[in-house]
Amino acid sequence: MIKLYSKEAENKLLGLIIKEPNLIVRVRGFFSPNDFYIEENKYVFSEMVRTEEENRLIEQTTLIDYLENYSIKSREDWDLYLTELILSAGIEAHFDEYVSIIKDKTQVRKLEVALKDSLDFVSSEHTSISSLVGKIEGRILDVTKDRELKDFESIEEITNEYKIKLSDIAENGYQGGIFTGLNSIDHYLGGLKEGELIIIAARPSMGKTALALEIAKNVSRTHKVAFFSIEMPSEQLLQRLISSESFLTNKQMRSFNKLGQDQQEQITHAMEKVKELKLWIDDSPQGKIEELTWKARKLNDLVELDMIVIDYLQLLETSSRRENRQQQVSDISRALKQLSRELEIPVIALSQLSRGVEGRQTKKPMMSDIRESGSIEQDADVILMLYRESYYQHDKSSLGPIQELQVSVAKNRNGPTGPARLNINLEIGRIKDKGRNN
């Protein structure tokens, strides 16, 4: 049976730090008191860090002055305990080995807790098998991700890698991210890049889903895209795609039997084009973030995804026990950001804006309008804010189906921000750069 801790490694490390106080900087920020299993050692390490942060020398007498405040031991007992630590101090050459052993034991204890939680998940009611597996995998990944620490690279190594990249650009031209097919947006973003979380935010009926679907359609002609539709069934998404390709409205498609032969052929031809898209749709209505990330990983294992779209973020739920909805949404946005980094692909998530927009004289949205924003603004690499001025016109009788859709690139971590102007055909949901209607 694997032991949950190593008293020997803990004592050797702490005794060594008391003898060689400068070693504390090698573990400060990397270790926490909870990495130590023995209660006394938690206190000792905590006071070592406090002493170092106060620019005082770590020594036995100084530590005792603080440790005696804990009722766990008397001053005399702490004096004896620290003496025992010094006598059991390890060798400095083996410092990293002690660190590794203690960290490994921390992982074992966390894994034990995760497995116990998993048993609780199994015994809970009203849980689908995919959601259950997603929760368990999520808990295990939470434990193991701490071990995936990237090694330091010297500036020489980084420079050599960058020289190779420049040589590739010289030979093949600059290869940016995945282009959306909308030049006015790609002008700012240079394409959607791996590891990025892209938020498309707007009030209802502004065109969020239409824009996401347009991008997904354009990208999936050449790349593999997963579309998680929590709000809309897959058949409705399919109708939108066919309508956009055939230039016929959903109303016309519902009257397929009354259409002329030419129009029926338009729909048939559009269906054949849609069938060629490298697009996978999941329309599960009860979206749990743990289940979504599990499905994304499994699909990625099968087809190597290039992009993920989620419609929309606030409809996702989490299995966390947080009561505050804003904290839950923050957990969800962080999970999506981690998913984009893990799979090394862009993840697009749609987001609702709060009703506060409607109460202002100017209805143009701002990032602070993102509903239950939490850490969304922080986690997102790109934020696109949608606005249609025509939506707020009192008299819409003079408006045609093609209207201007303003897209503000409100945040772009790796590039410029600014306005992009598109045209949206409200009857067929097709979106193009302004000036292009087909």
C-alpha positions in Angstrom: 0.0 0.0 0.0 1.3 3.4 -0.9 2.0 5.6 2.1 0.4 9.0 2.2 3.5 10.8 3.4 7.2 10.5 4.0 8.2 11.6 7.5 11.8 11.1 6.6 11.7 13.4 3.5 9.7 16.1 5.4 12.1 16.2 8.3 15.2 16.1 6.2 14.0 19.0 4.1 13.0 21.2 7.0 16.1 20.4 9.0 18.2 21.2 6.0 16.5 24.6 5.6 17.1 25.5 9.3 20.8 24.7 8.8 21.0 26.4 5.4 18.3 29.2 5.5 19.0 30.4 2.0 17.4 27.2 0.6 13.9 28.5 1.5 13.8 30.6 -1.7 13.9 27.4 -3.7 10.6 26.2 -2.3 8.8 29.4 -1.4 5.9 29.9 -3.7 6.3 26.3 -4.9 5.4 24.6 -1.6 2.5 25.3 0.7 2.1 24.2 4.3 -0.4 21.6 3.1 2.3 19.8 1.2 3.5 18.6 4.6 1.4 15.8 6.2 2.8 16.0 9.7 1.0 18.7 11.6 4.1 20.1 13.3 5.8 20.4 10.0 3.0 22.4 8.6 3.5 25.0 11.3 7.3 24.9 11.0 7.2 25.5 7.2 4.6 28.3 7.6 6.7 30.1 10.1 9.8 29.6 7.9 8.1 31.4 5.1 6.8 34.2 7.4 10.3 34.7 8.8 11.9 34.9 5.3 9.2 37.3 4.1 10.0 39.6 7.0 13.6 39.6 6.0 14.7 37.9 9.2 17.1 35.0 9.5 15.6 31.6 9.8 17.0 30.1 13.0 15.9 27.9 15.8 15.3 30.6 18.4 13.4 32.9 16.0 11.1 30.0 14.9 10.3 29.0 18.5 9.2 32.6 19.3 6.4 32.2 16.8 5.7 28.5 17.2 5.0 28.7 20.9 1.8 30.6 20.0 0.4 27.2 18.8 -1.1 25.2 21.6 0.0 22.0 19.9 3.3 22.1 21.8 4.9 24.1 24.6 8.0 26.2 24.0 10.2 23.5 25.4 8.6 20.9 23.2 9.1 23.1 20.1 12.7 23.5 21.1 13.1 19.8 21.3 11.2 19.2 18.0 13.4 21.7 16.0 16.5 20.1 17.5 15.4 16.7 16.2 14.8 18.3 12.8 18.3 19.7 12.7 19.7 16.3 13.7 17.8 14.6 10.9 18.7 17.3 8.3 19.4 15.9 4.9 22.2 16.6 2.4 22.0 19.7 0.2 22.9 17.7 -2.9 19.7 15.7 -2.3 17.5 18.7 -1.8 15.5 18.3 -5.0 15.0 14.6 -4.2 13.3 15.5 -0.9 11.2 18.1 -2.7 10.1 15.6 -5.3 9.2 12.9 -2.7 7.1 15.4 -0.7 5.3 16.7 -3.8 4.6 13.1 -4.9 3.0 12.3 -1.5 0.9 15.5 -1.9 -0.4 14.1 -5.2 -1.2 10.7 -3.6 -3.3 12.4 -0.9 -5.1 14.6 -3.4 -5.7 11.5 -5.5 -7.2 9.7 -2.5 -9.6 12.5 -2.0 -10.5 12.6 -5.7 -11.2 8.9 -5.7 -13.4 9.2 -2.6 -15.3 12.0 -4.3 -15.7 9.8 -7.4 -17.3 7.2 -5.2 -19.8 9.8 -4.0 -20.5 10.8 -7.6 -21.2 7.1 -8.5 -23.7 6.8 -5.6 -25.5 10.1 -6.5 -28.8 9.9 -8.3 -30.0 11.4 -11.6 -26.5 11.4 -13.1 -25.9 10.3 -16.7 -23.0 8.0 -17.4 -21.2 10.6 -19.6 -21.7 13.3 -16.9 -20.4 10.9 -14.3 -17.3 9.9 -16.2 -16.7 13.6 -17.0 -16.8 14.5 -13.4 -14.5 11.7 -12.4 -12.0 12.5 -15.2 -12.2 16.2 -14.2 -11.3 15.4 -10.6 -8.4 13.2 -11.7 -7.2 15.8 -14.2 -7.3 18.5 -11.4 -4.9 16.4 -9.5 -2.5 15.4 -12.3 -2.3 18.8 -14.0 -0.2 20.0 -11.1 2.5 17.6 -12.2 2.7 18.9 -15.8 5.2 21.6 -15.0 7.0 23.1 -18.0 10.8 23.0 -17.7 12.6 26.3 -18.0 14.1 27.1 -21.3 17.2 29.1 -21.7 17.0 32.3 -23.9 19.4 30.5 -26.3 17.0 27.6 -26.8 14.0 30.0 -27.3 16.0 32.1 -29.8 17.0 29.0 -31.8 13.3 27.9 -31.9 12.2 31.3 -33.1 14.9 31.3 -35.8 13.4 28.1 -37.2 10.0 29.8 -37.1 11.3 32.8 -39.1 12.9 30.4 -41.6 9.5 28.8 -42.1 7.8 32.2 -42.6 10.5 33.1 -45.2 9.8 29.9 -47.1 6.1 29.5 -46.7 4.8 33.0 -45.7 3.3 33.8 -42.3 0.9 31.1 -41.1 -1.4 32.8 -38.7 -4.4 31.2 -36.9 -7.5 29.7 -38.4 -9.2 32.4 -40.5 -12.9 33.0 -39.8 -13.7 33.8 -43.4 -14.8 37.3 -42.4 -12.0 39.6 -43.5 -13.1 42.5 -41.3 -12.6 40.3 -38.2 -9.5 38.5 -39.4 -7.9 41.9 -40.0 -7.7 42.4 -36.3 -7.2 38.9 -35.1 -5.0 37.4 -37.8 -7.1 34.3 -37.4 -8.1 32.3 -34.3 -5.1 30.9 -32.6 -4.4 27.7 -30.7 -4.9 28.0 -26.9 -7.2 31.0 -27.2 -10.6 31.5 -25.6 -12.7 33.8 -27.8 -15.9 35.2 -26.3 -18.8 36.5 -28.6 -21.0 38.6 -26.4 -24.3 40.3 -27.2 -27.9 40.8 -26.1 -30.5 38.3 -27.3 -31.4 38.5 -31.1 -28.3 40.4 -32.0 -26.9 37.6 -34.1 -24.5 35.7 -31.7 -25.5 32.2 -32.9 -25.6 33.4 -36.6 -22.1 34.7 -36.3 -20.8 31.6 -34.5 -22.5 29.3 -37.1 -21.0 31.4 -40.0 -17.5 31.1 -38.5 -18.0 27.4 -37.8 -19.3 26.8 -41.4 -16.4 28.7 -42.9 -13.8 27.0 -40.8 -15.2 23.5 -41.1 -14.8 23.5 -44.9 -11.1 22.8 -44.2 -10.8 22.2 -40.4 -12.5 19.9 -37.9 -15.0 21.8 -35.6 -17.1 20.7 -32.7 -20.2 22.7 -32.0 -21.9 22.4 -28.6 -25.4 23.7 -28.9 -27.0 23.9 -25.4 -29.8 26.2 -26.5 -30.8 24.9 -29.9 -31.4 21.4 -31.2 -29.1 20.1 -34.0 -31.9 19.9 -36.6 -32.5 23.7 -36.1 -28.8 24.3 -36.6 -28.9 22.2 -39.7 -31.9 24.2 -41.1 -29.9 27.4 -40.5 -26.9 26.1 -42.3 -29.0 24.9 -45.3 -30.9 28.2 -45.3 -27.6 30.1 -45.4 -26.2 28.0 -48.2 -29.4 27.9 -50.3 -30.5 31.5 -49.8 -34.0 30.3 -48.9 -35.6 31.2 -45.6 -36.6 28.7 -42.9 -40.3 29.5 -43.7 -39.7 28.4 -47.4 -37.9 25.3 -46.3 -40.8 24.3 -44.0 -43.0 24.6 -47.2 -40.7 22.4 -49.2 -43.6 20.5 -50.9 -44.9 23.8 -52.2 -41.6 25.1 -53.7 -40.8 25.0 -57.3 -38.3 22.5 -58.7 -35.5 25.1 -58.9 -35.9 26.0 -55.3 -36.1 22.4 -54.2 -32.9 21.8 -56.1 -31.3 24.8 -54.3 -32.0 23.1 -51.0 -30.8 19.7 -52.2 -27.6 21.2 -53.5 -27.1 23.2 -50.2 -27.6 19.9 -48.2 -24.9 18.3 -50.2 -22.5 21.2 -49.4 -23.4 21.1 -45.7 -22.8 17.3 -45.6 -19.2 18.0 -46.7 -18.5 20.1 -43.7 -16.1 18.7 -41.0 -18.5 19.6 -38.3 -19.7 17.6 -35.2 -22.7 18.9 -33.3 -23.7 18.0 -29.7 -27.1 19.4 -28.7 -27.4 18.0 -25.1 -29.7 20.5 -23.4 -28.4 19.9 -19.8 -24.8 21.2 -20.3 -22.4 20.4 -17.5 -18.9 21.8 -18.0 -17.3 18.6 -16.8 -19.4 16.5 -19.3 -18.6 19.0 -22.1 -14.8 18.9 -21.5 -14.9 15.1 -21.3 -16.8 14.9 -24.7 -14.4 17.4 -26.3 -11.4 15.4 -25.2 -12.9 12.1 -26.4 -13.8 13.6 -29.8 -10.4 15.2 -30.1 -8.8 11.7 -29.5 -10.9 10.4 -32.4 -10.6 13.2 -35.0 -8.0 15.8 -33.7 -10.2 18.9 -33.5 -9.1 22.3 -34.8 -11.8 24.4 -33.1 -14.7 24.2 -30.6 -17.8 26.4 -30.4 -20.1 26.6 -27.4 -23.6 28.2 -27.5 -23.7 29.6 -24.9 -21.6 30.0 -21.7 -24.3 31.0 -19.2 -26.3 27.9 -20.0 -23.5 25.7 -18.8 -23.5 24.4 -15.2 -20.8 23.0 -13.0 -20.7 20.3 -10.4 -18.8 22.5 -8.0 -20.5 23.2 -4.7 -20.2 27.0 -5.0 -23.5 28.7 -4.3 -22.6 32.0 -5.9 -23.5 31.8 -9.6 -20.8 34.4 -10.6 -18.2 32.1 -9.0 -19.6 29.1 -10.9 -19.4 31.0 -14.2 -15.9 32.0 -13.4 -15.1 28.3 -12.9 -16.7 27.5 -16.2 -14.7 30.2 -18.1 -11.5 29.0 -16.5 -12.3 25.4 -17.5 -12.9 26.5 -21.1 -9.6 28.4 -21.1 -7.8 25.3 -19.8 -9.5 23.2 -22.4 -8.2 25.5 -25.2 -4.7 25.3 -23.8 -4.8 21.5 -23.2 -6.1 20.7 -26.8 -4.1 23.6 -28.3 -7.0 24.8 -30.3 -9.2 28.0 -30.3 -12.4 27.7 -28.2 -15.3 30.1 -29.0 -17.9 30.6 -26.3 -21.0 32.7 -26.8 -22.0 34.9 -23.8 -25.1 36.9 -22.9 -24.9 40.5 -21.9 -26.8 41.9 -18.8 -30.1 43.9 -19.2 -28.2 47.0 -18.0 -27.5 47.7 -21.7 -31.2 48.3 -22.3 -31.4 50.9 -19.6 -28.7 53.2 -21.1 -29.2 55.9 -23.6 -26.5 54.4 -25.8 -27.1 50.7 -26.3 -23.6 49.8 -27.5 -22.3 47.1 -25.2 -19.1 47.3 -23.0 -17.1 44.4 -21.6 -18.5 45.2 -18.1 -22.0 44.2 -19.5 -21.0 40.6 -19.8 -23.5 38.7 -17.7 -22.2 37.1 -14.5 -18.8 38.1 -15.9 -16.6 36.9 -13.0 -13.3 36.1 -14.6 -14.6 35.9 -18.2 -12.9 39.2 -19.1 -9.6 38.0 -17.6 -9.7 34.4 -19.1 -10.7 35.5 -22.6 -8.0 36.2 -25.1 -10.5 37.8 -27.5 -13.8 39.4 -26.8 -16.2 40.4 -29.7 -19.2 42.6 -28.8 -22.1 42.5 -31.2 -24.5 45.4 -31.9 -27.3 46.1 -34.4 -28.5 49.7 -34.3 -31.5 48.8 -36.4 -32.7 46.5 -33.6 -33.5 49.5 -31.5 -35.4 51.4 -34.3 -39.0 52.0 -33.4 -40.2 51.8 -37.0 -38.7 48.7 -38.7 -41.1 48.6 -41.6 -38.7 50.4 -43.9 -35.8 48.0 -43.1 -34.9 45.2 -45.5 -33.6 41.8 -44.5 -29.9 42.8 -44.9 -28.8 45.0 -42.0 -25.5 46.1 -40.6 -23.9 44.1 -37.7 -21.3 46.0 -35.8 -18.7 43.8 -34.2 -16.4 45.5 -31.7 -13.1 43.7 -31.1 -13.1 44.9 -27.5 -10.2 42.8 -26.3 -7.4 41.2 -28.3 -4.6 40.0 -26.1 -2.2 39.6 -29.1 -3.2 42.3 -31.4 -5.2 45.5 -32.1 -8.8 46.3 -31.1 -11.4 48.2 -33.1 -14.7 48.1 -35.0 -15.5 45.5 -37.7 -18.6 46.0 -39.9 -20.5 43.1 -41.3 -23.8 42.6 -43.1 -26.3 40.1 -41.7 -29.2 38.7 -43.7 -31.8 38.2 -41.0 -34.0 36.0 -43.2 -31.4 33.3 -43.9 -28.8 34.0 -41.1 -26.0 34.6 -43.6 -23.2 37.0 -42.5 -20.7 38.6 -44.8 -18.2 41.5 -44.8 -20.0 44.8 -45.4 -20.5 45.3 -49.1 -20.7 41.6 -49.8 -24.2 40.0 -49.9 -23.3 36.6 -51.2 
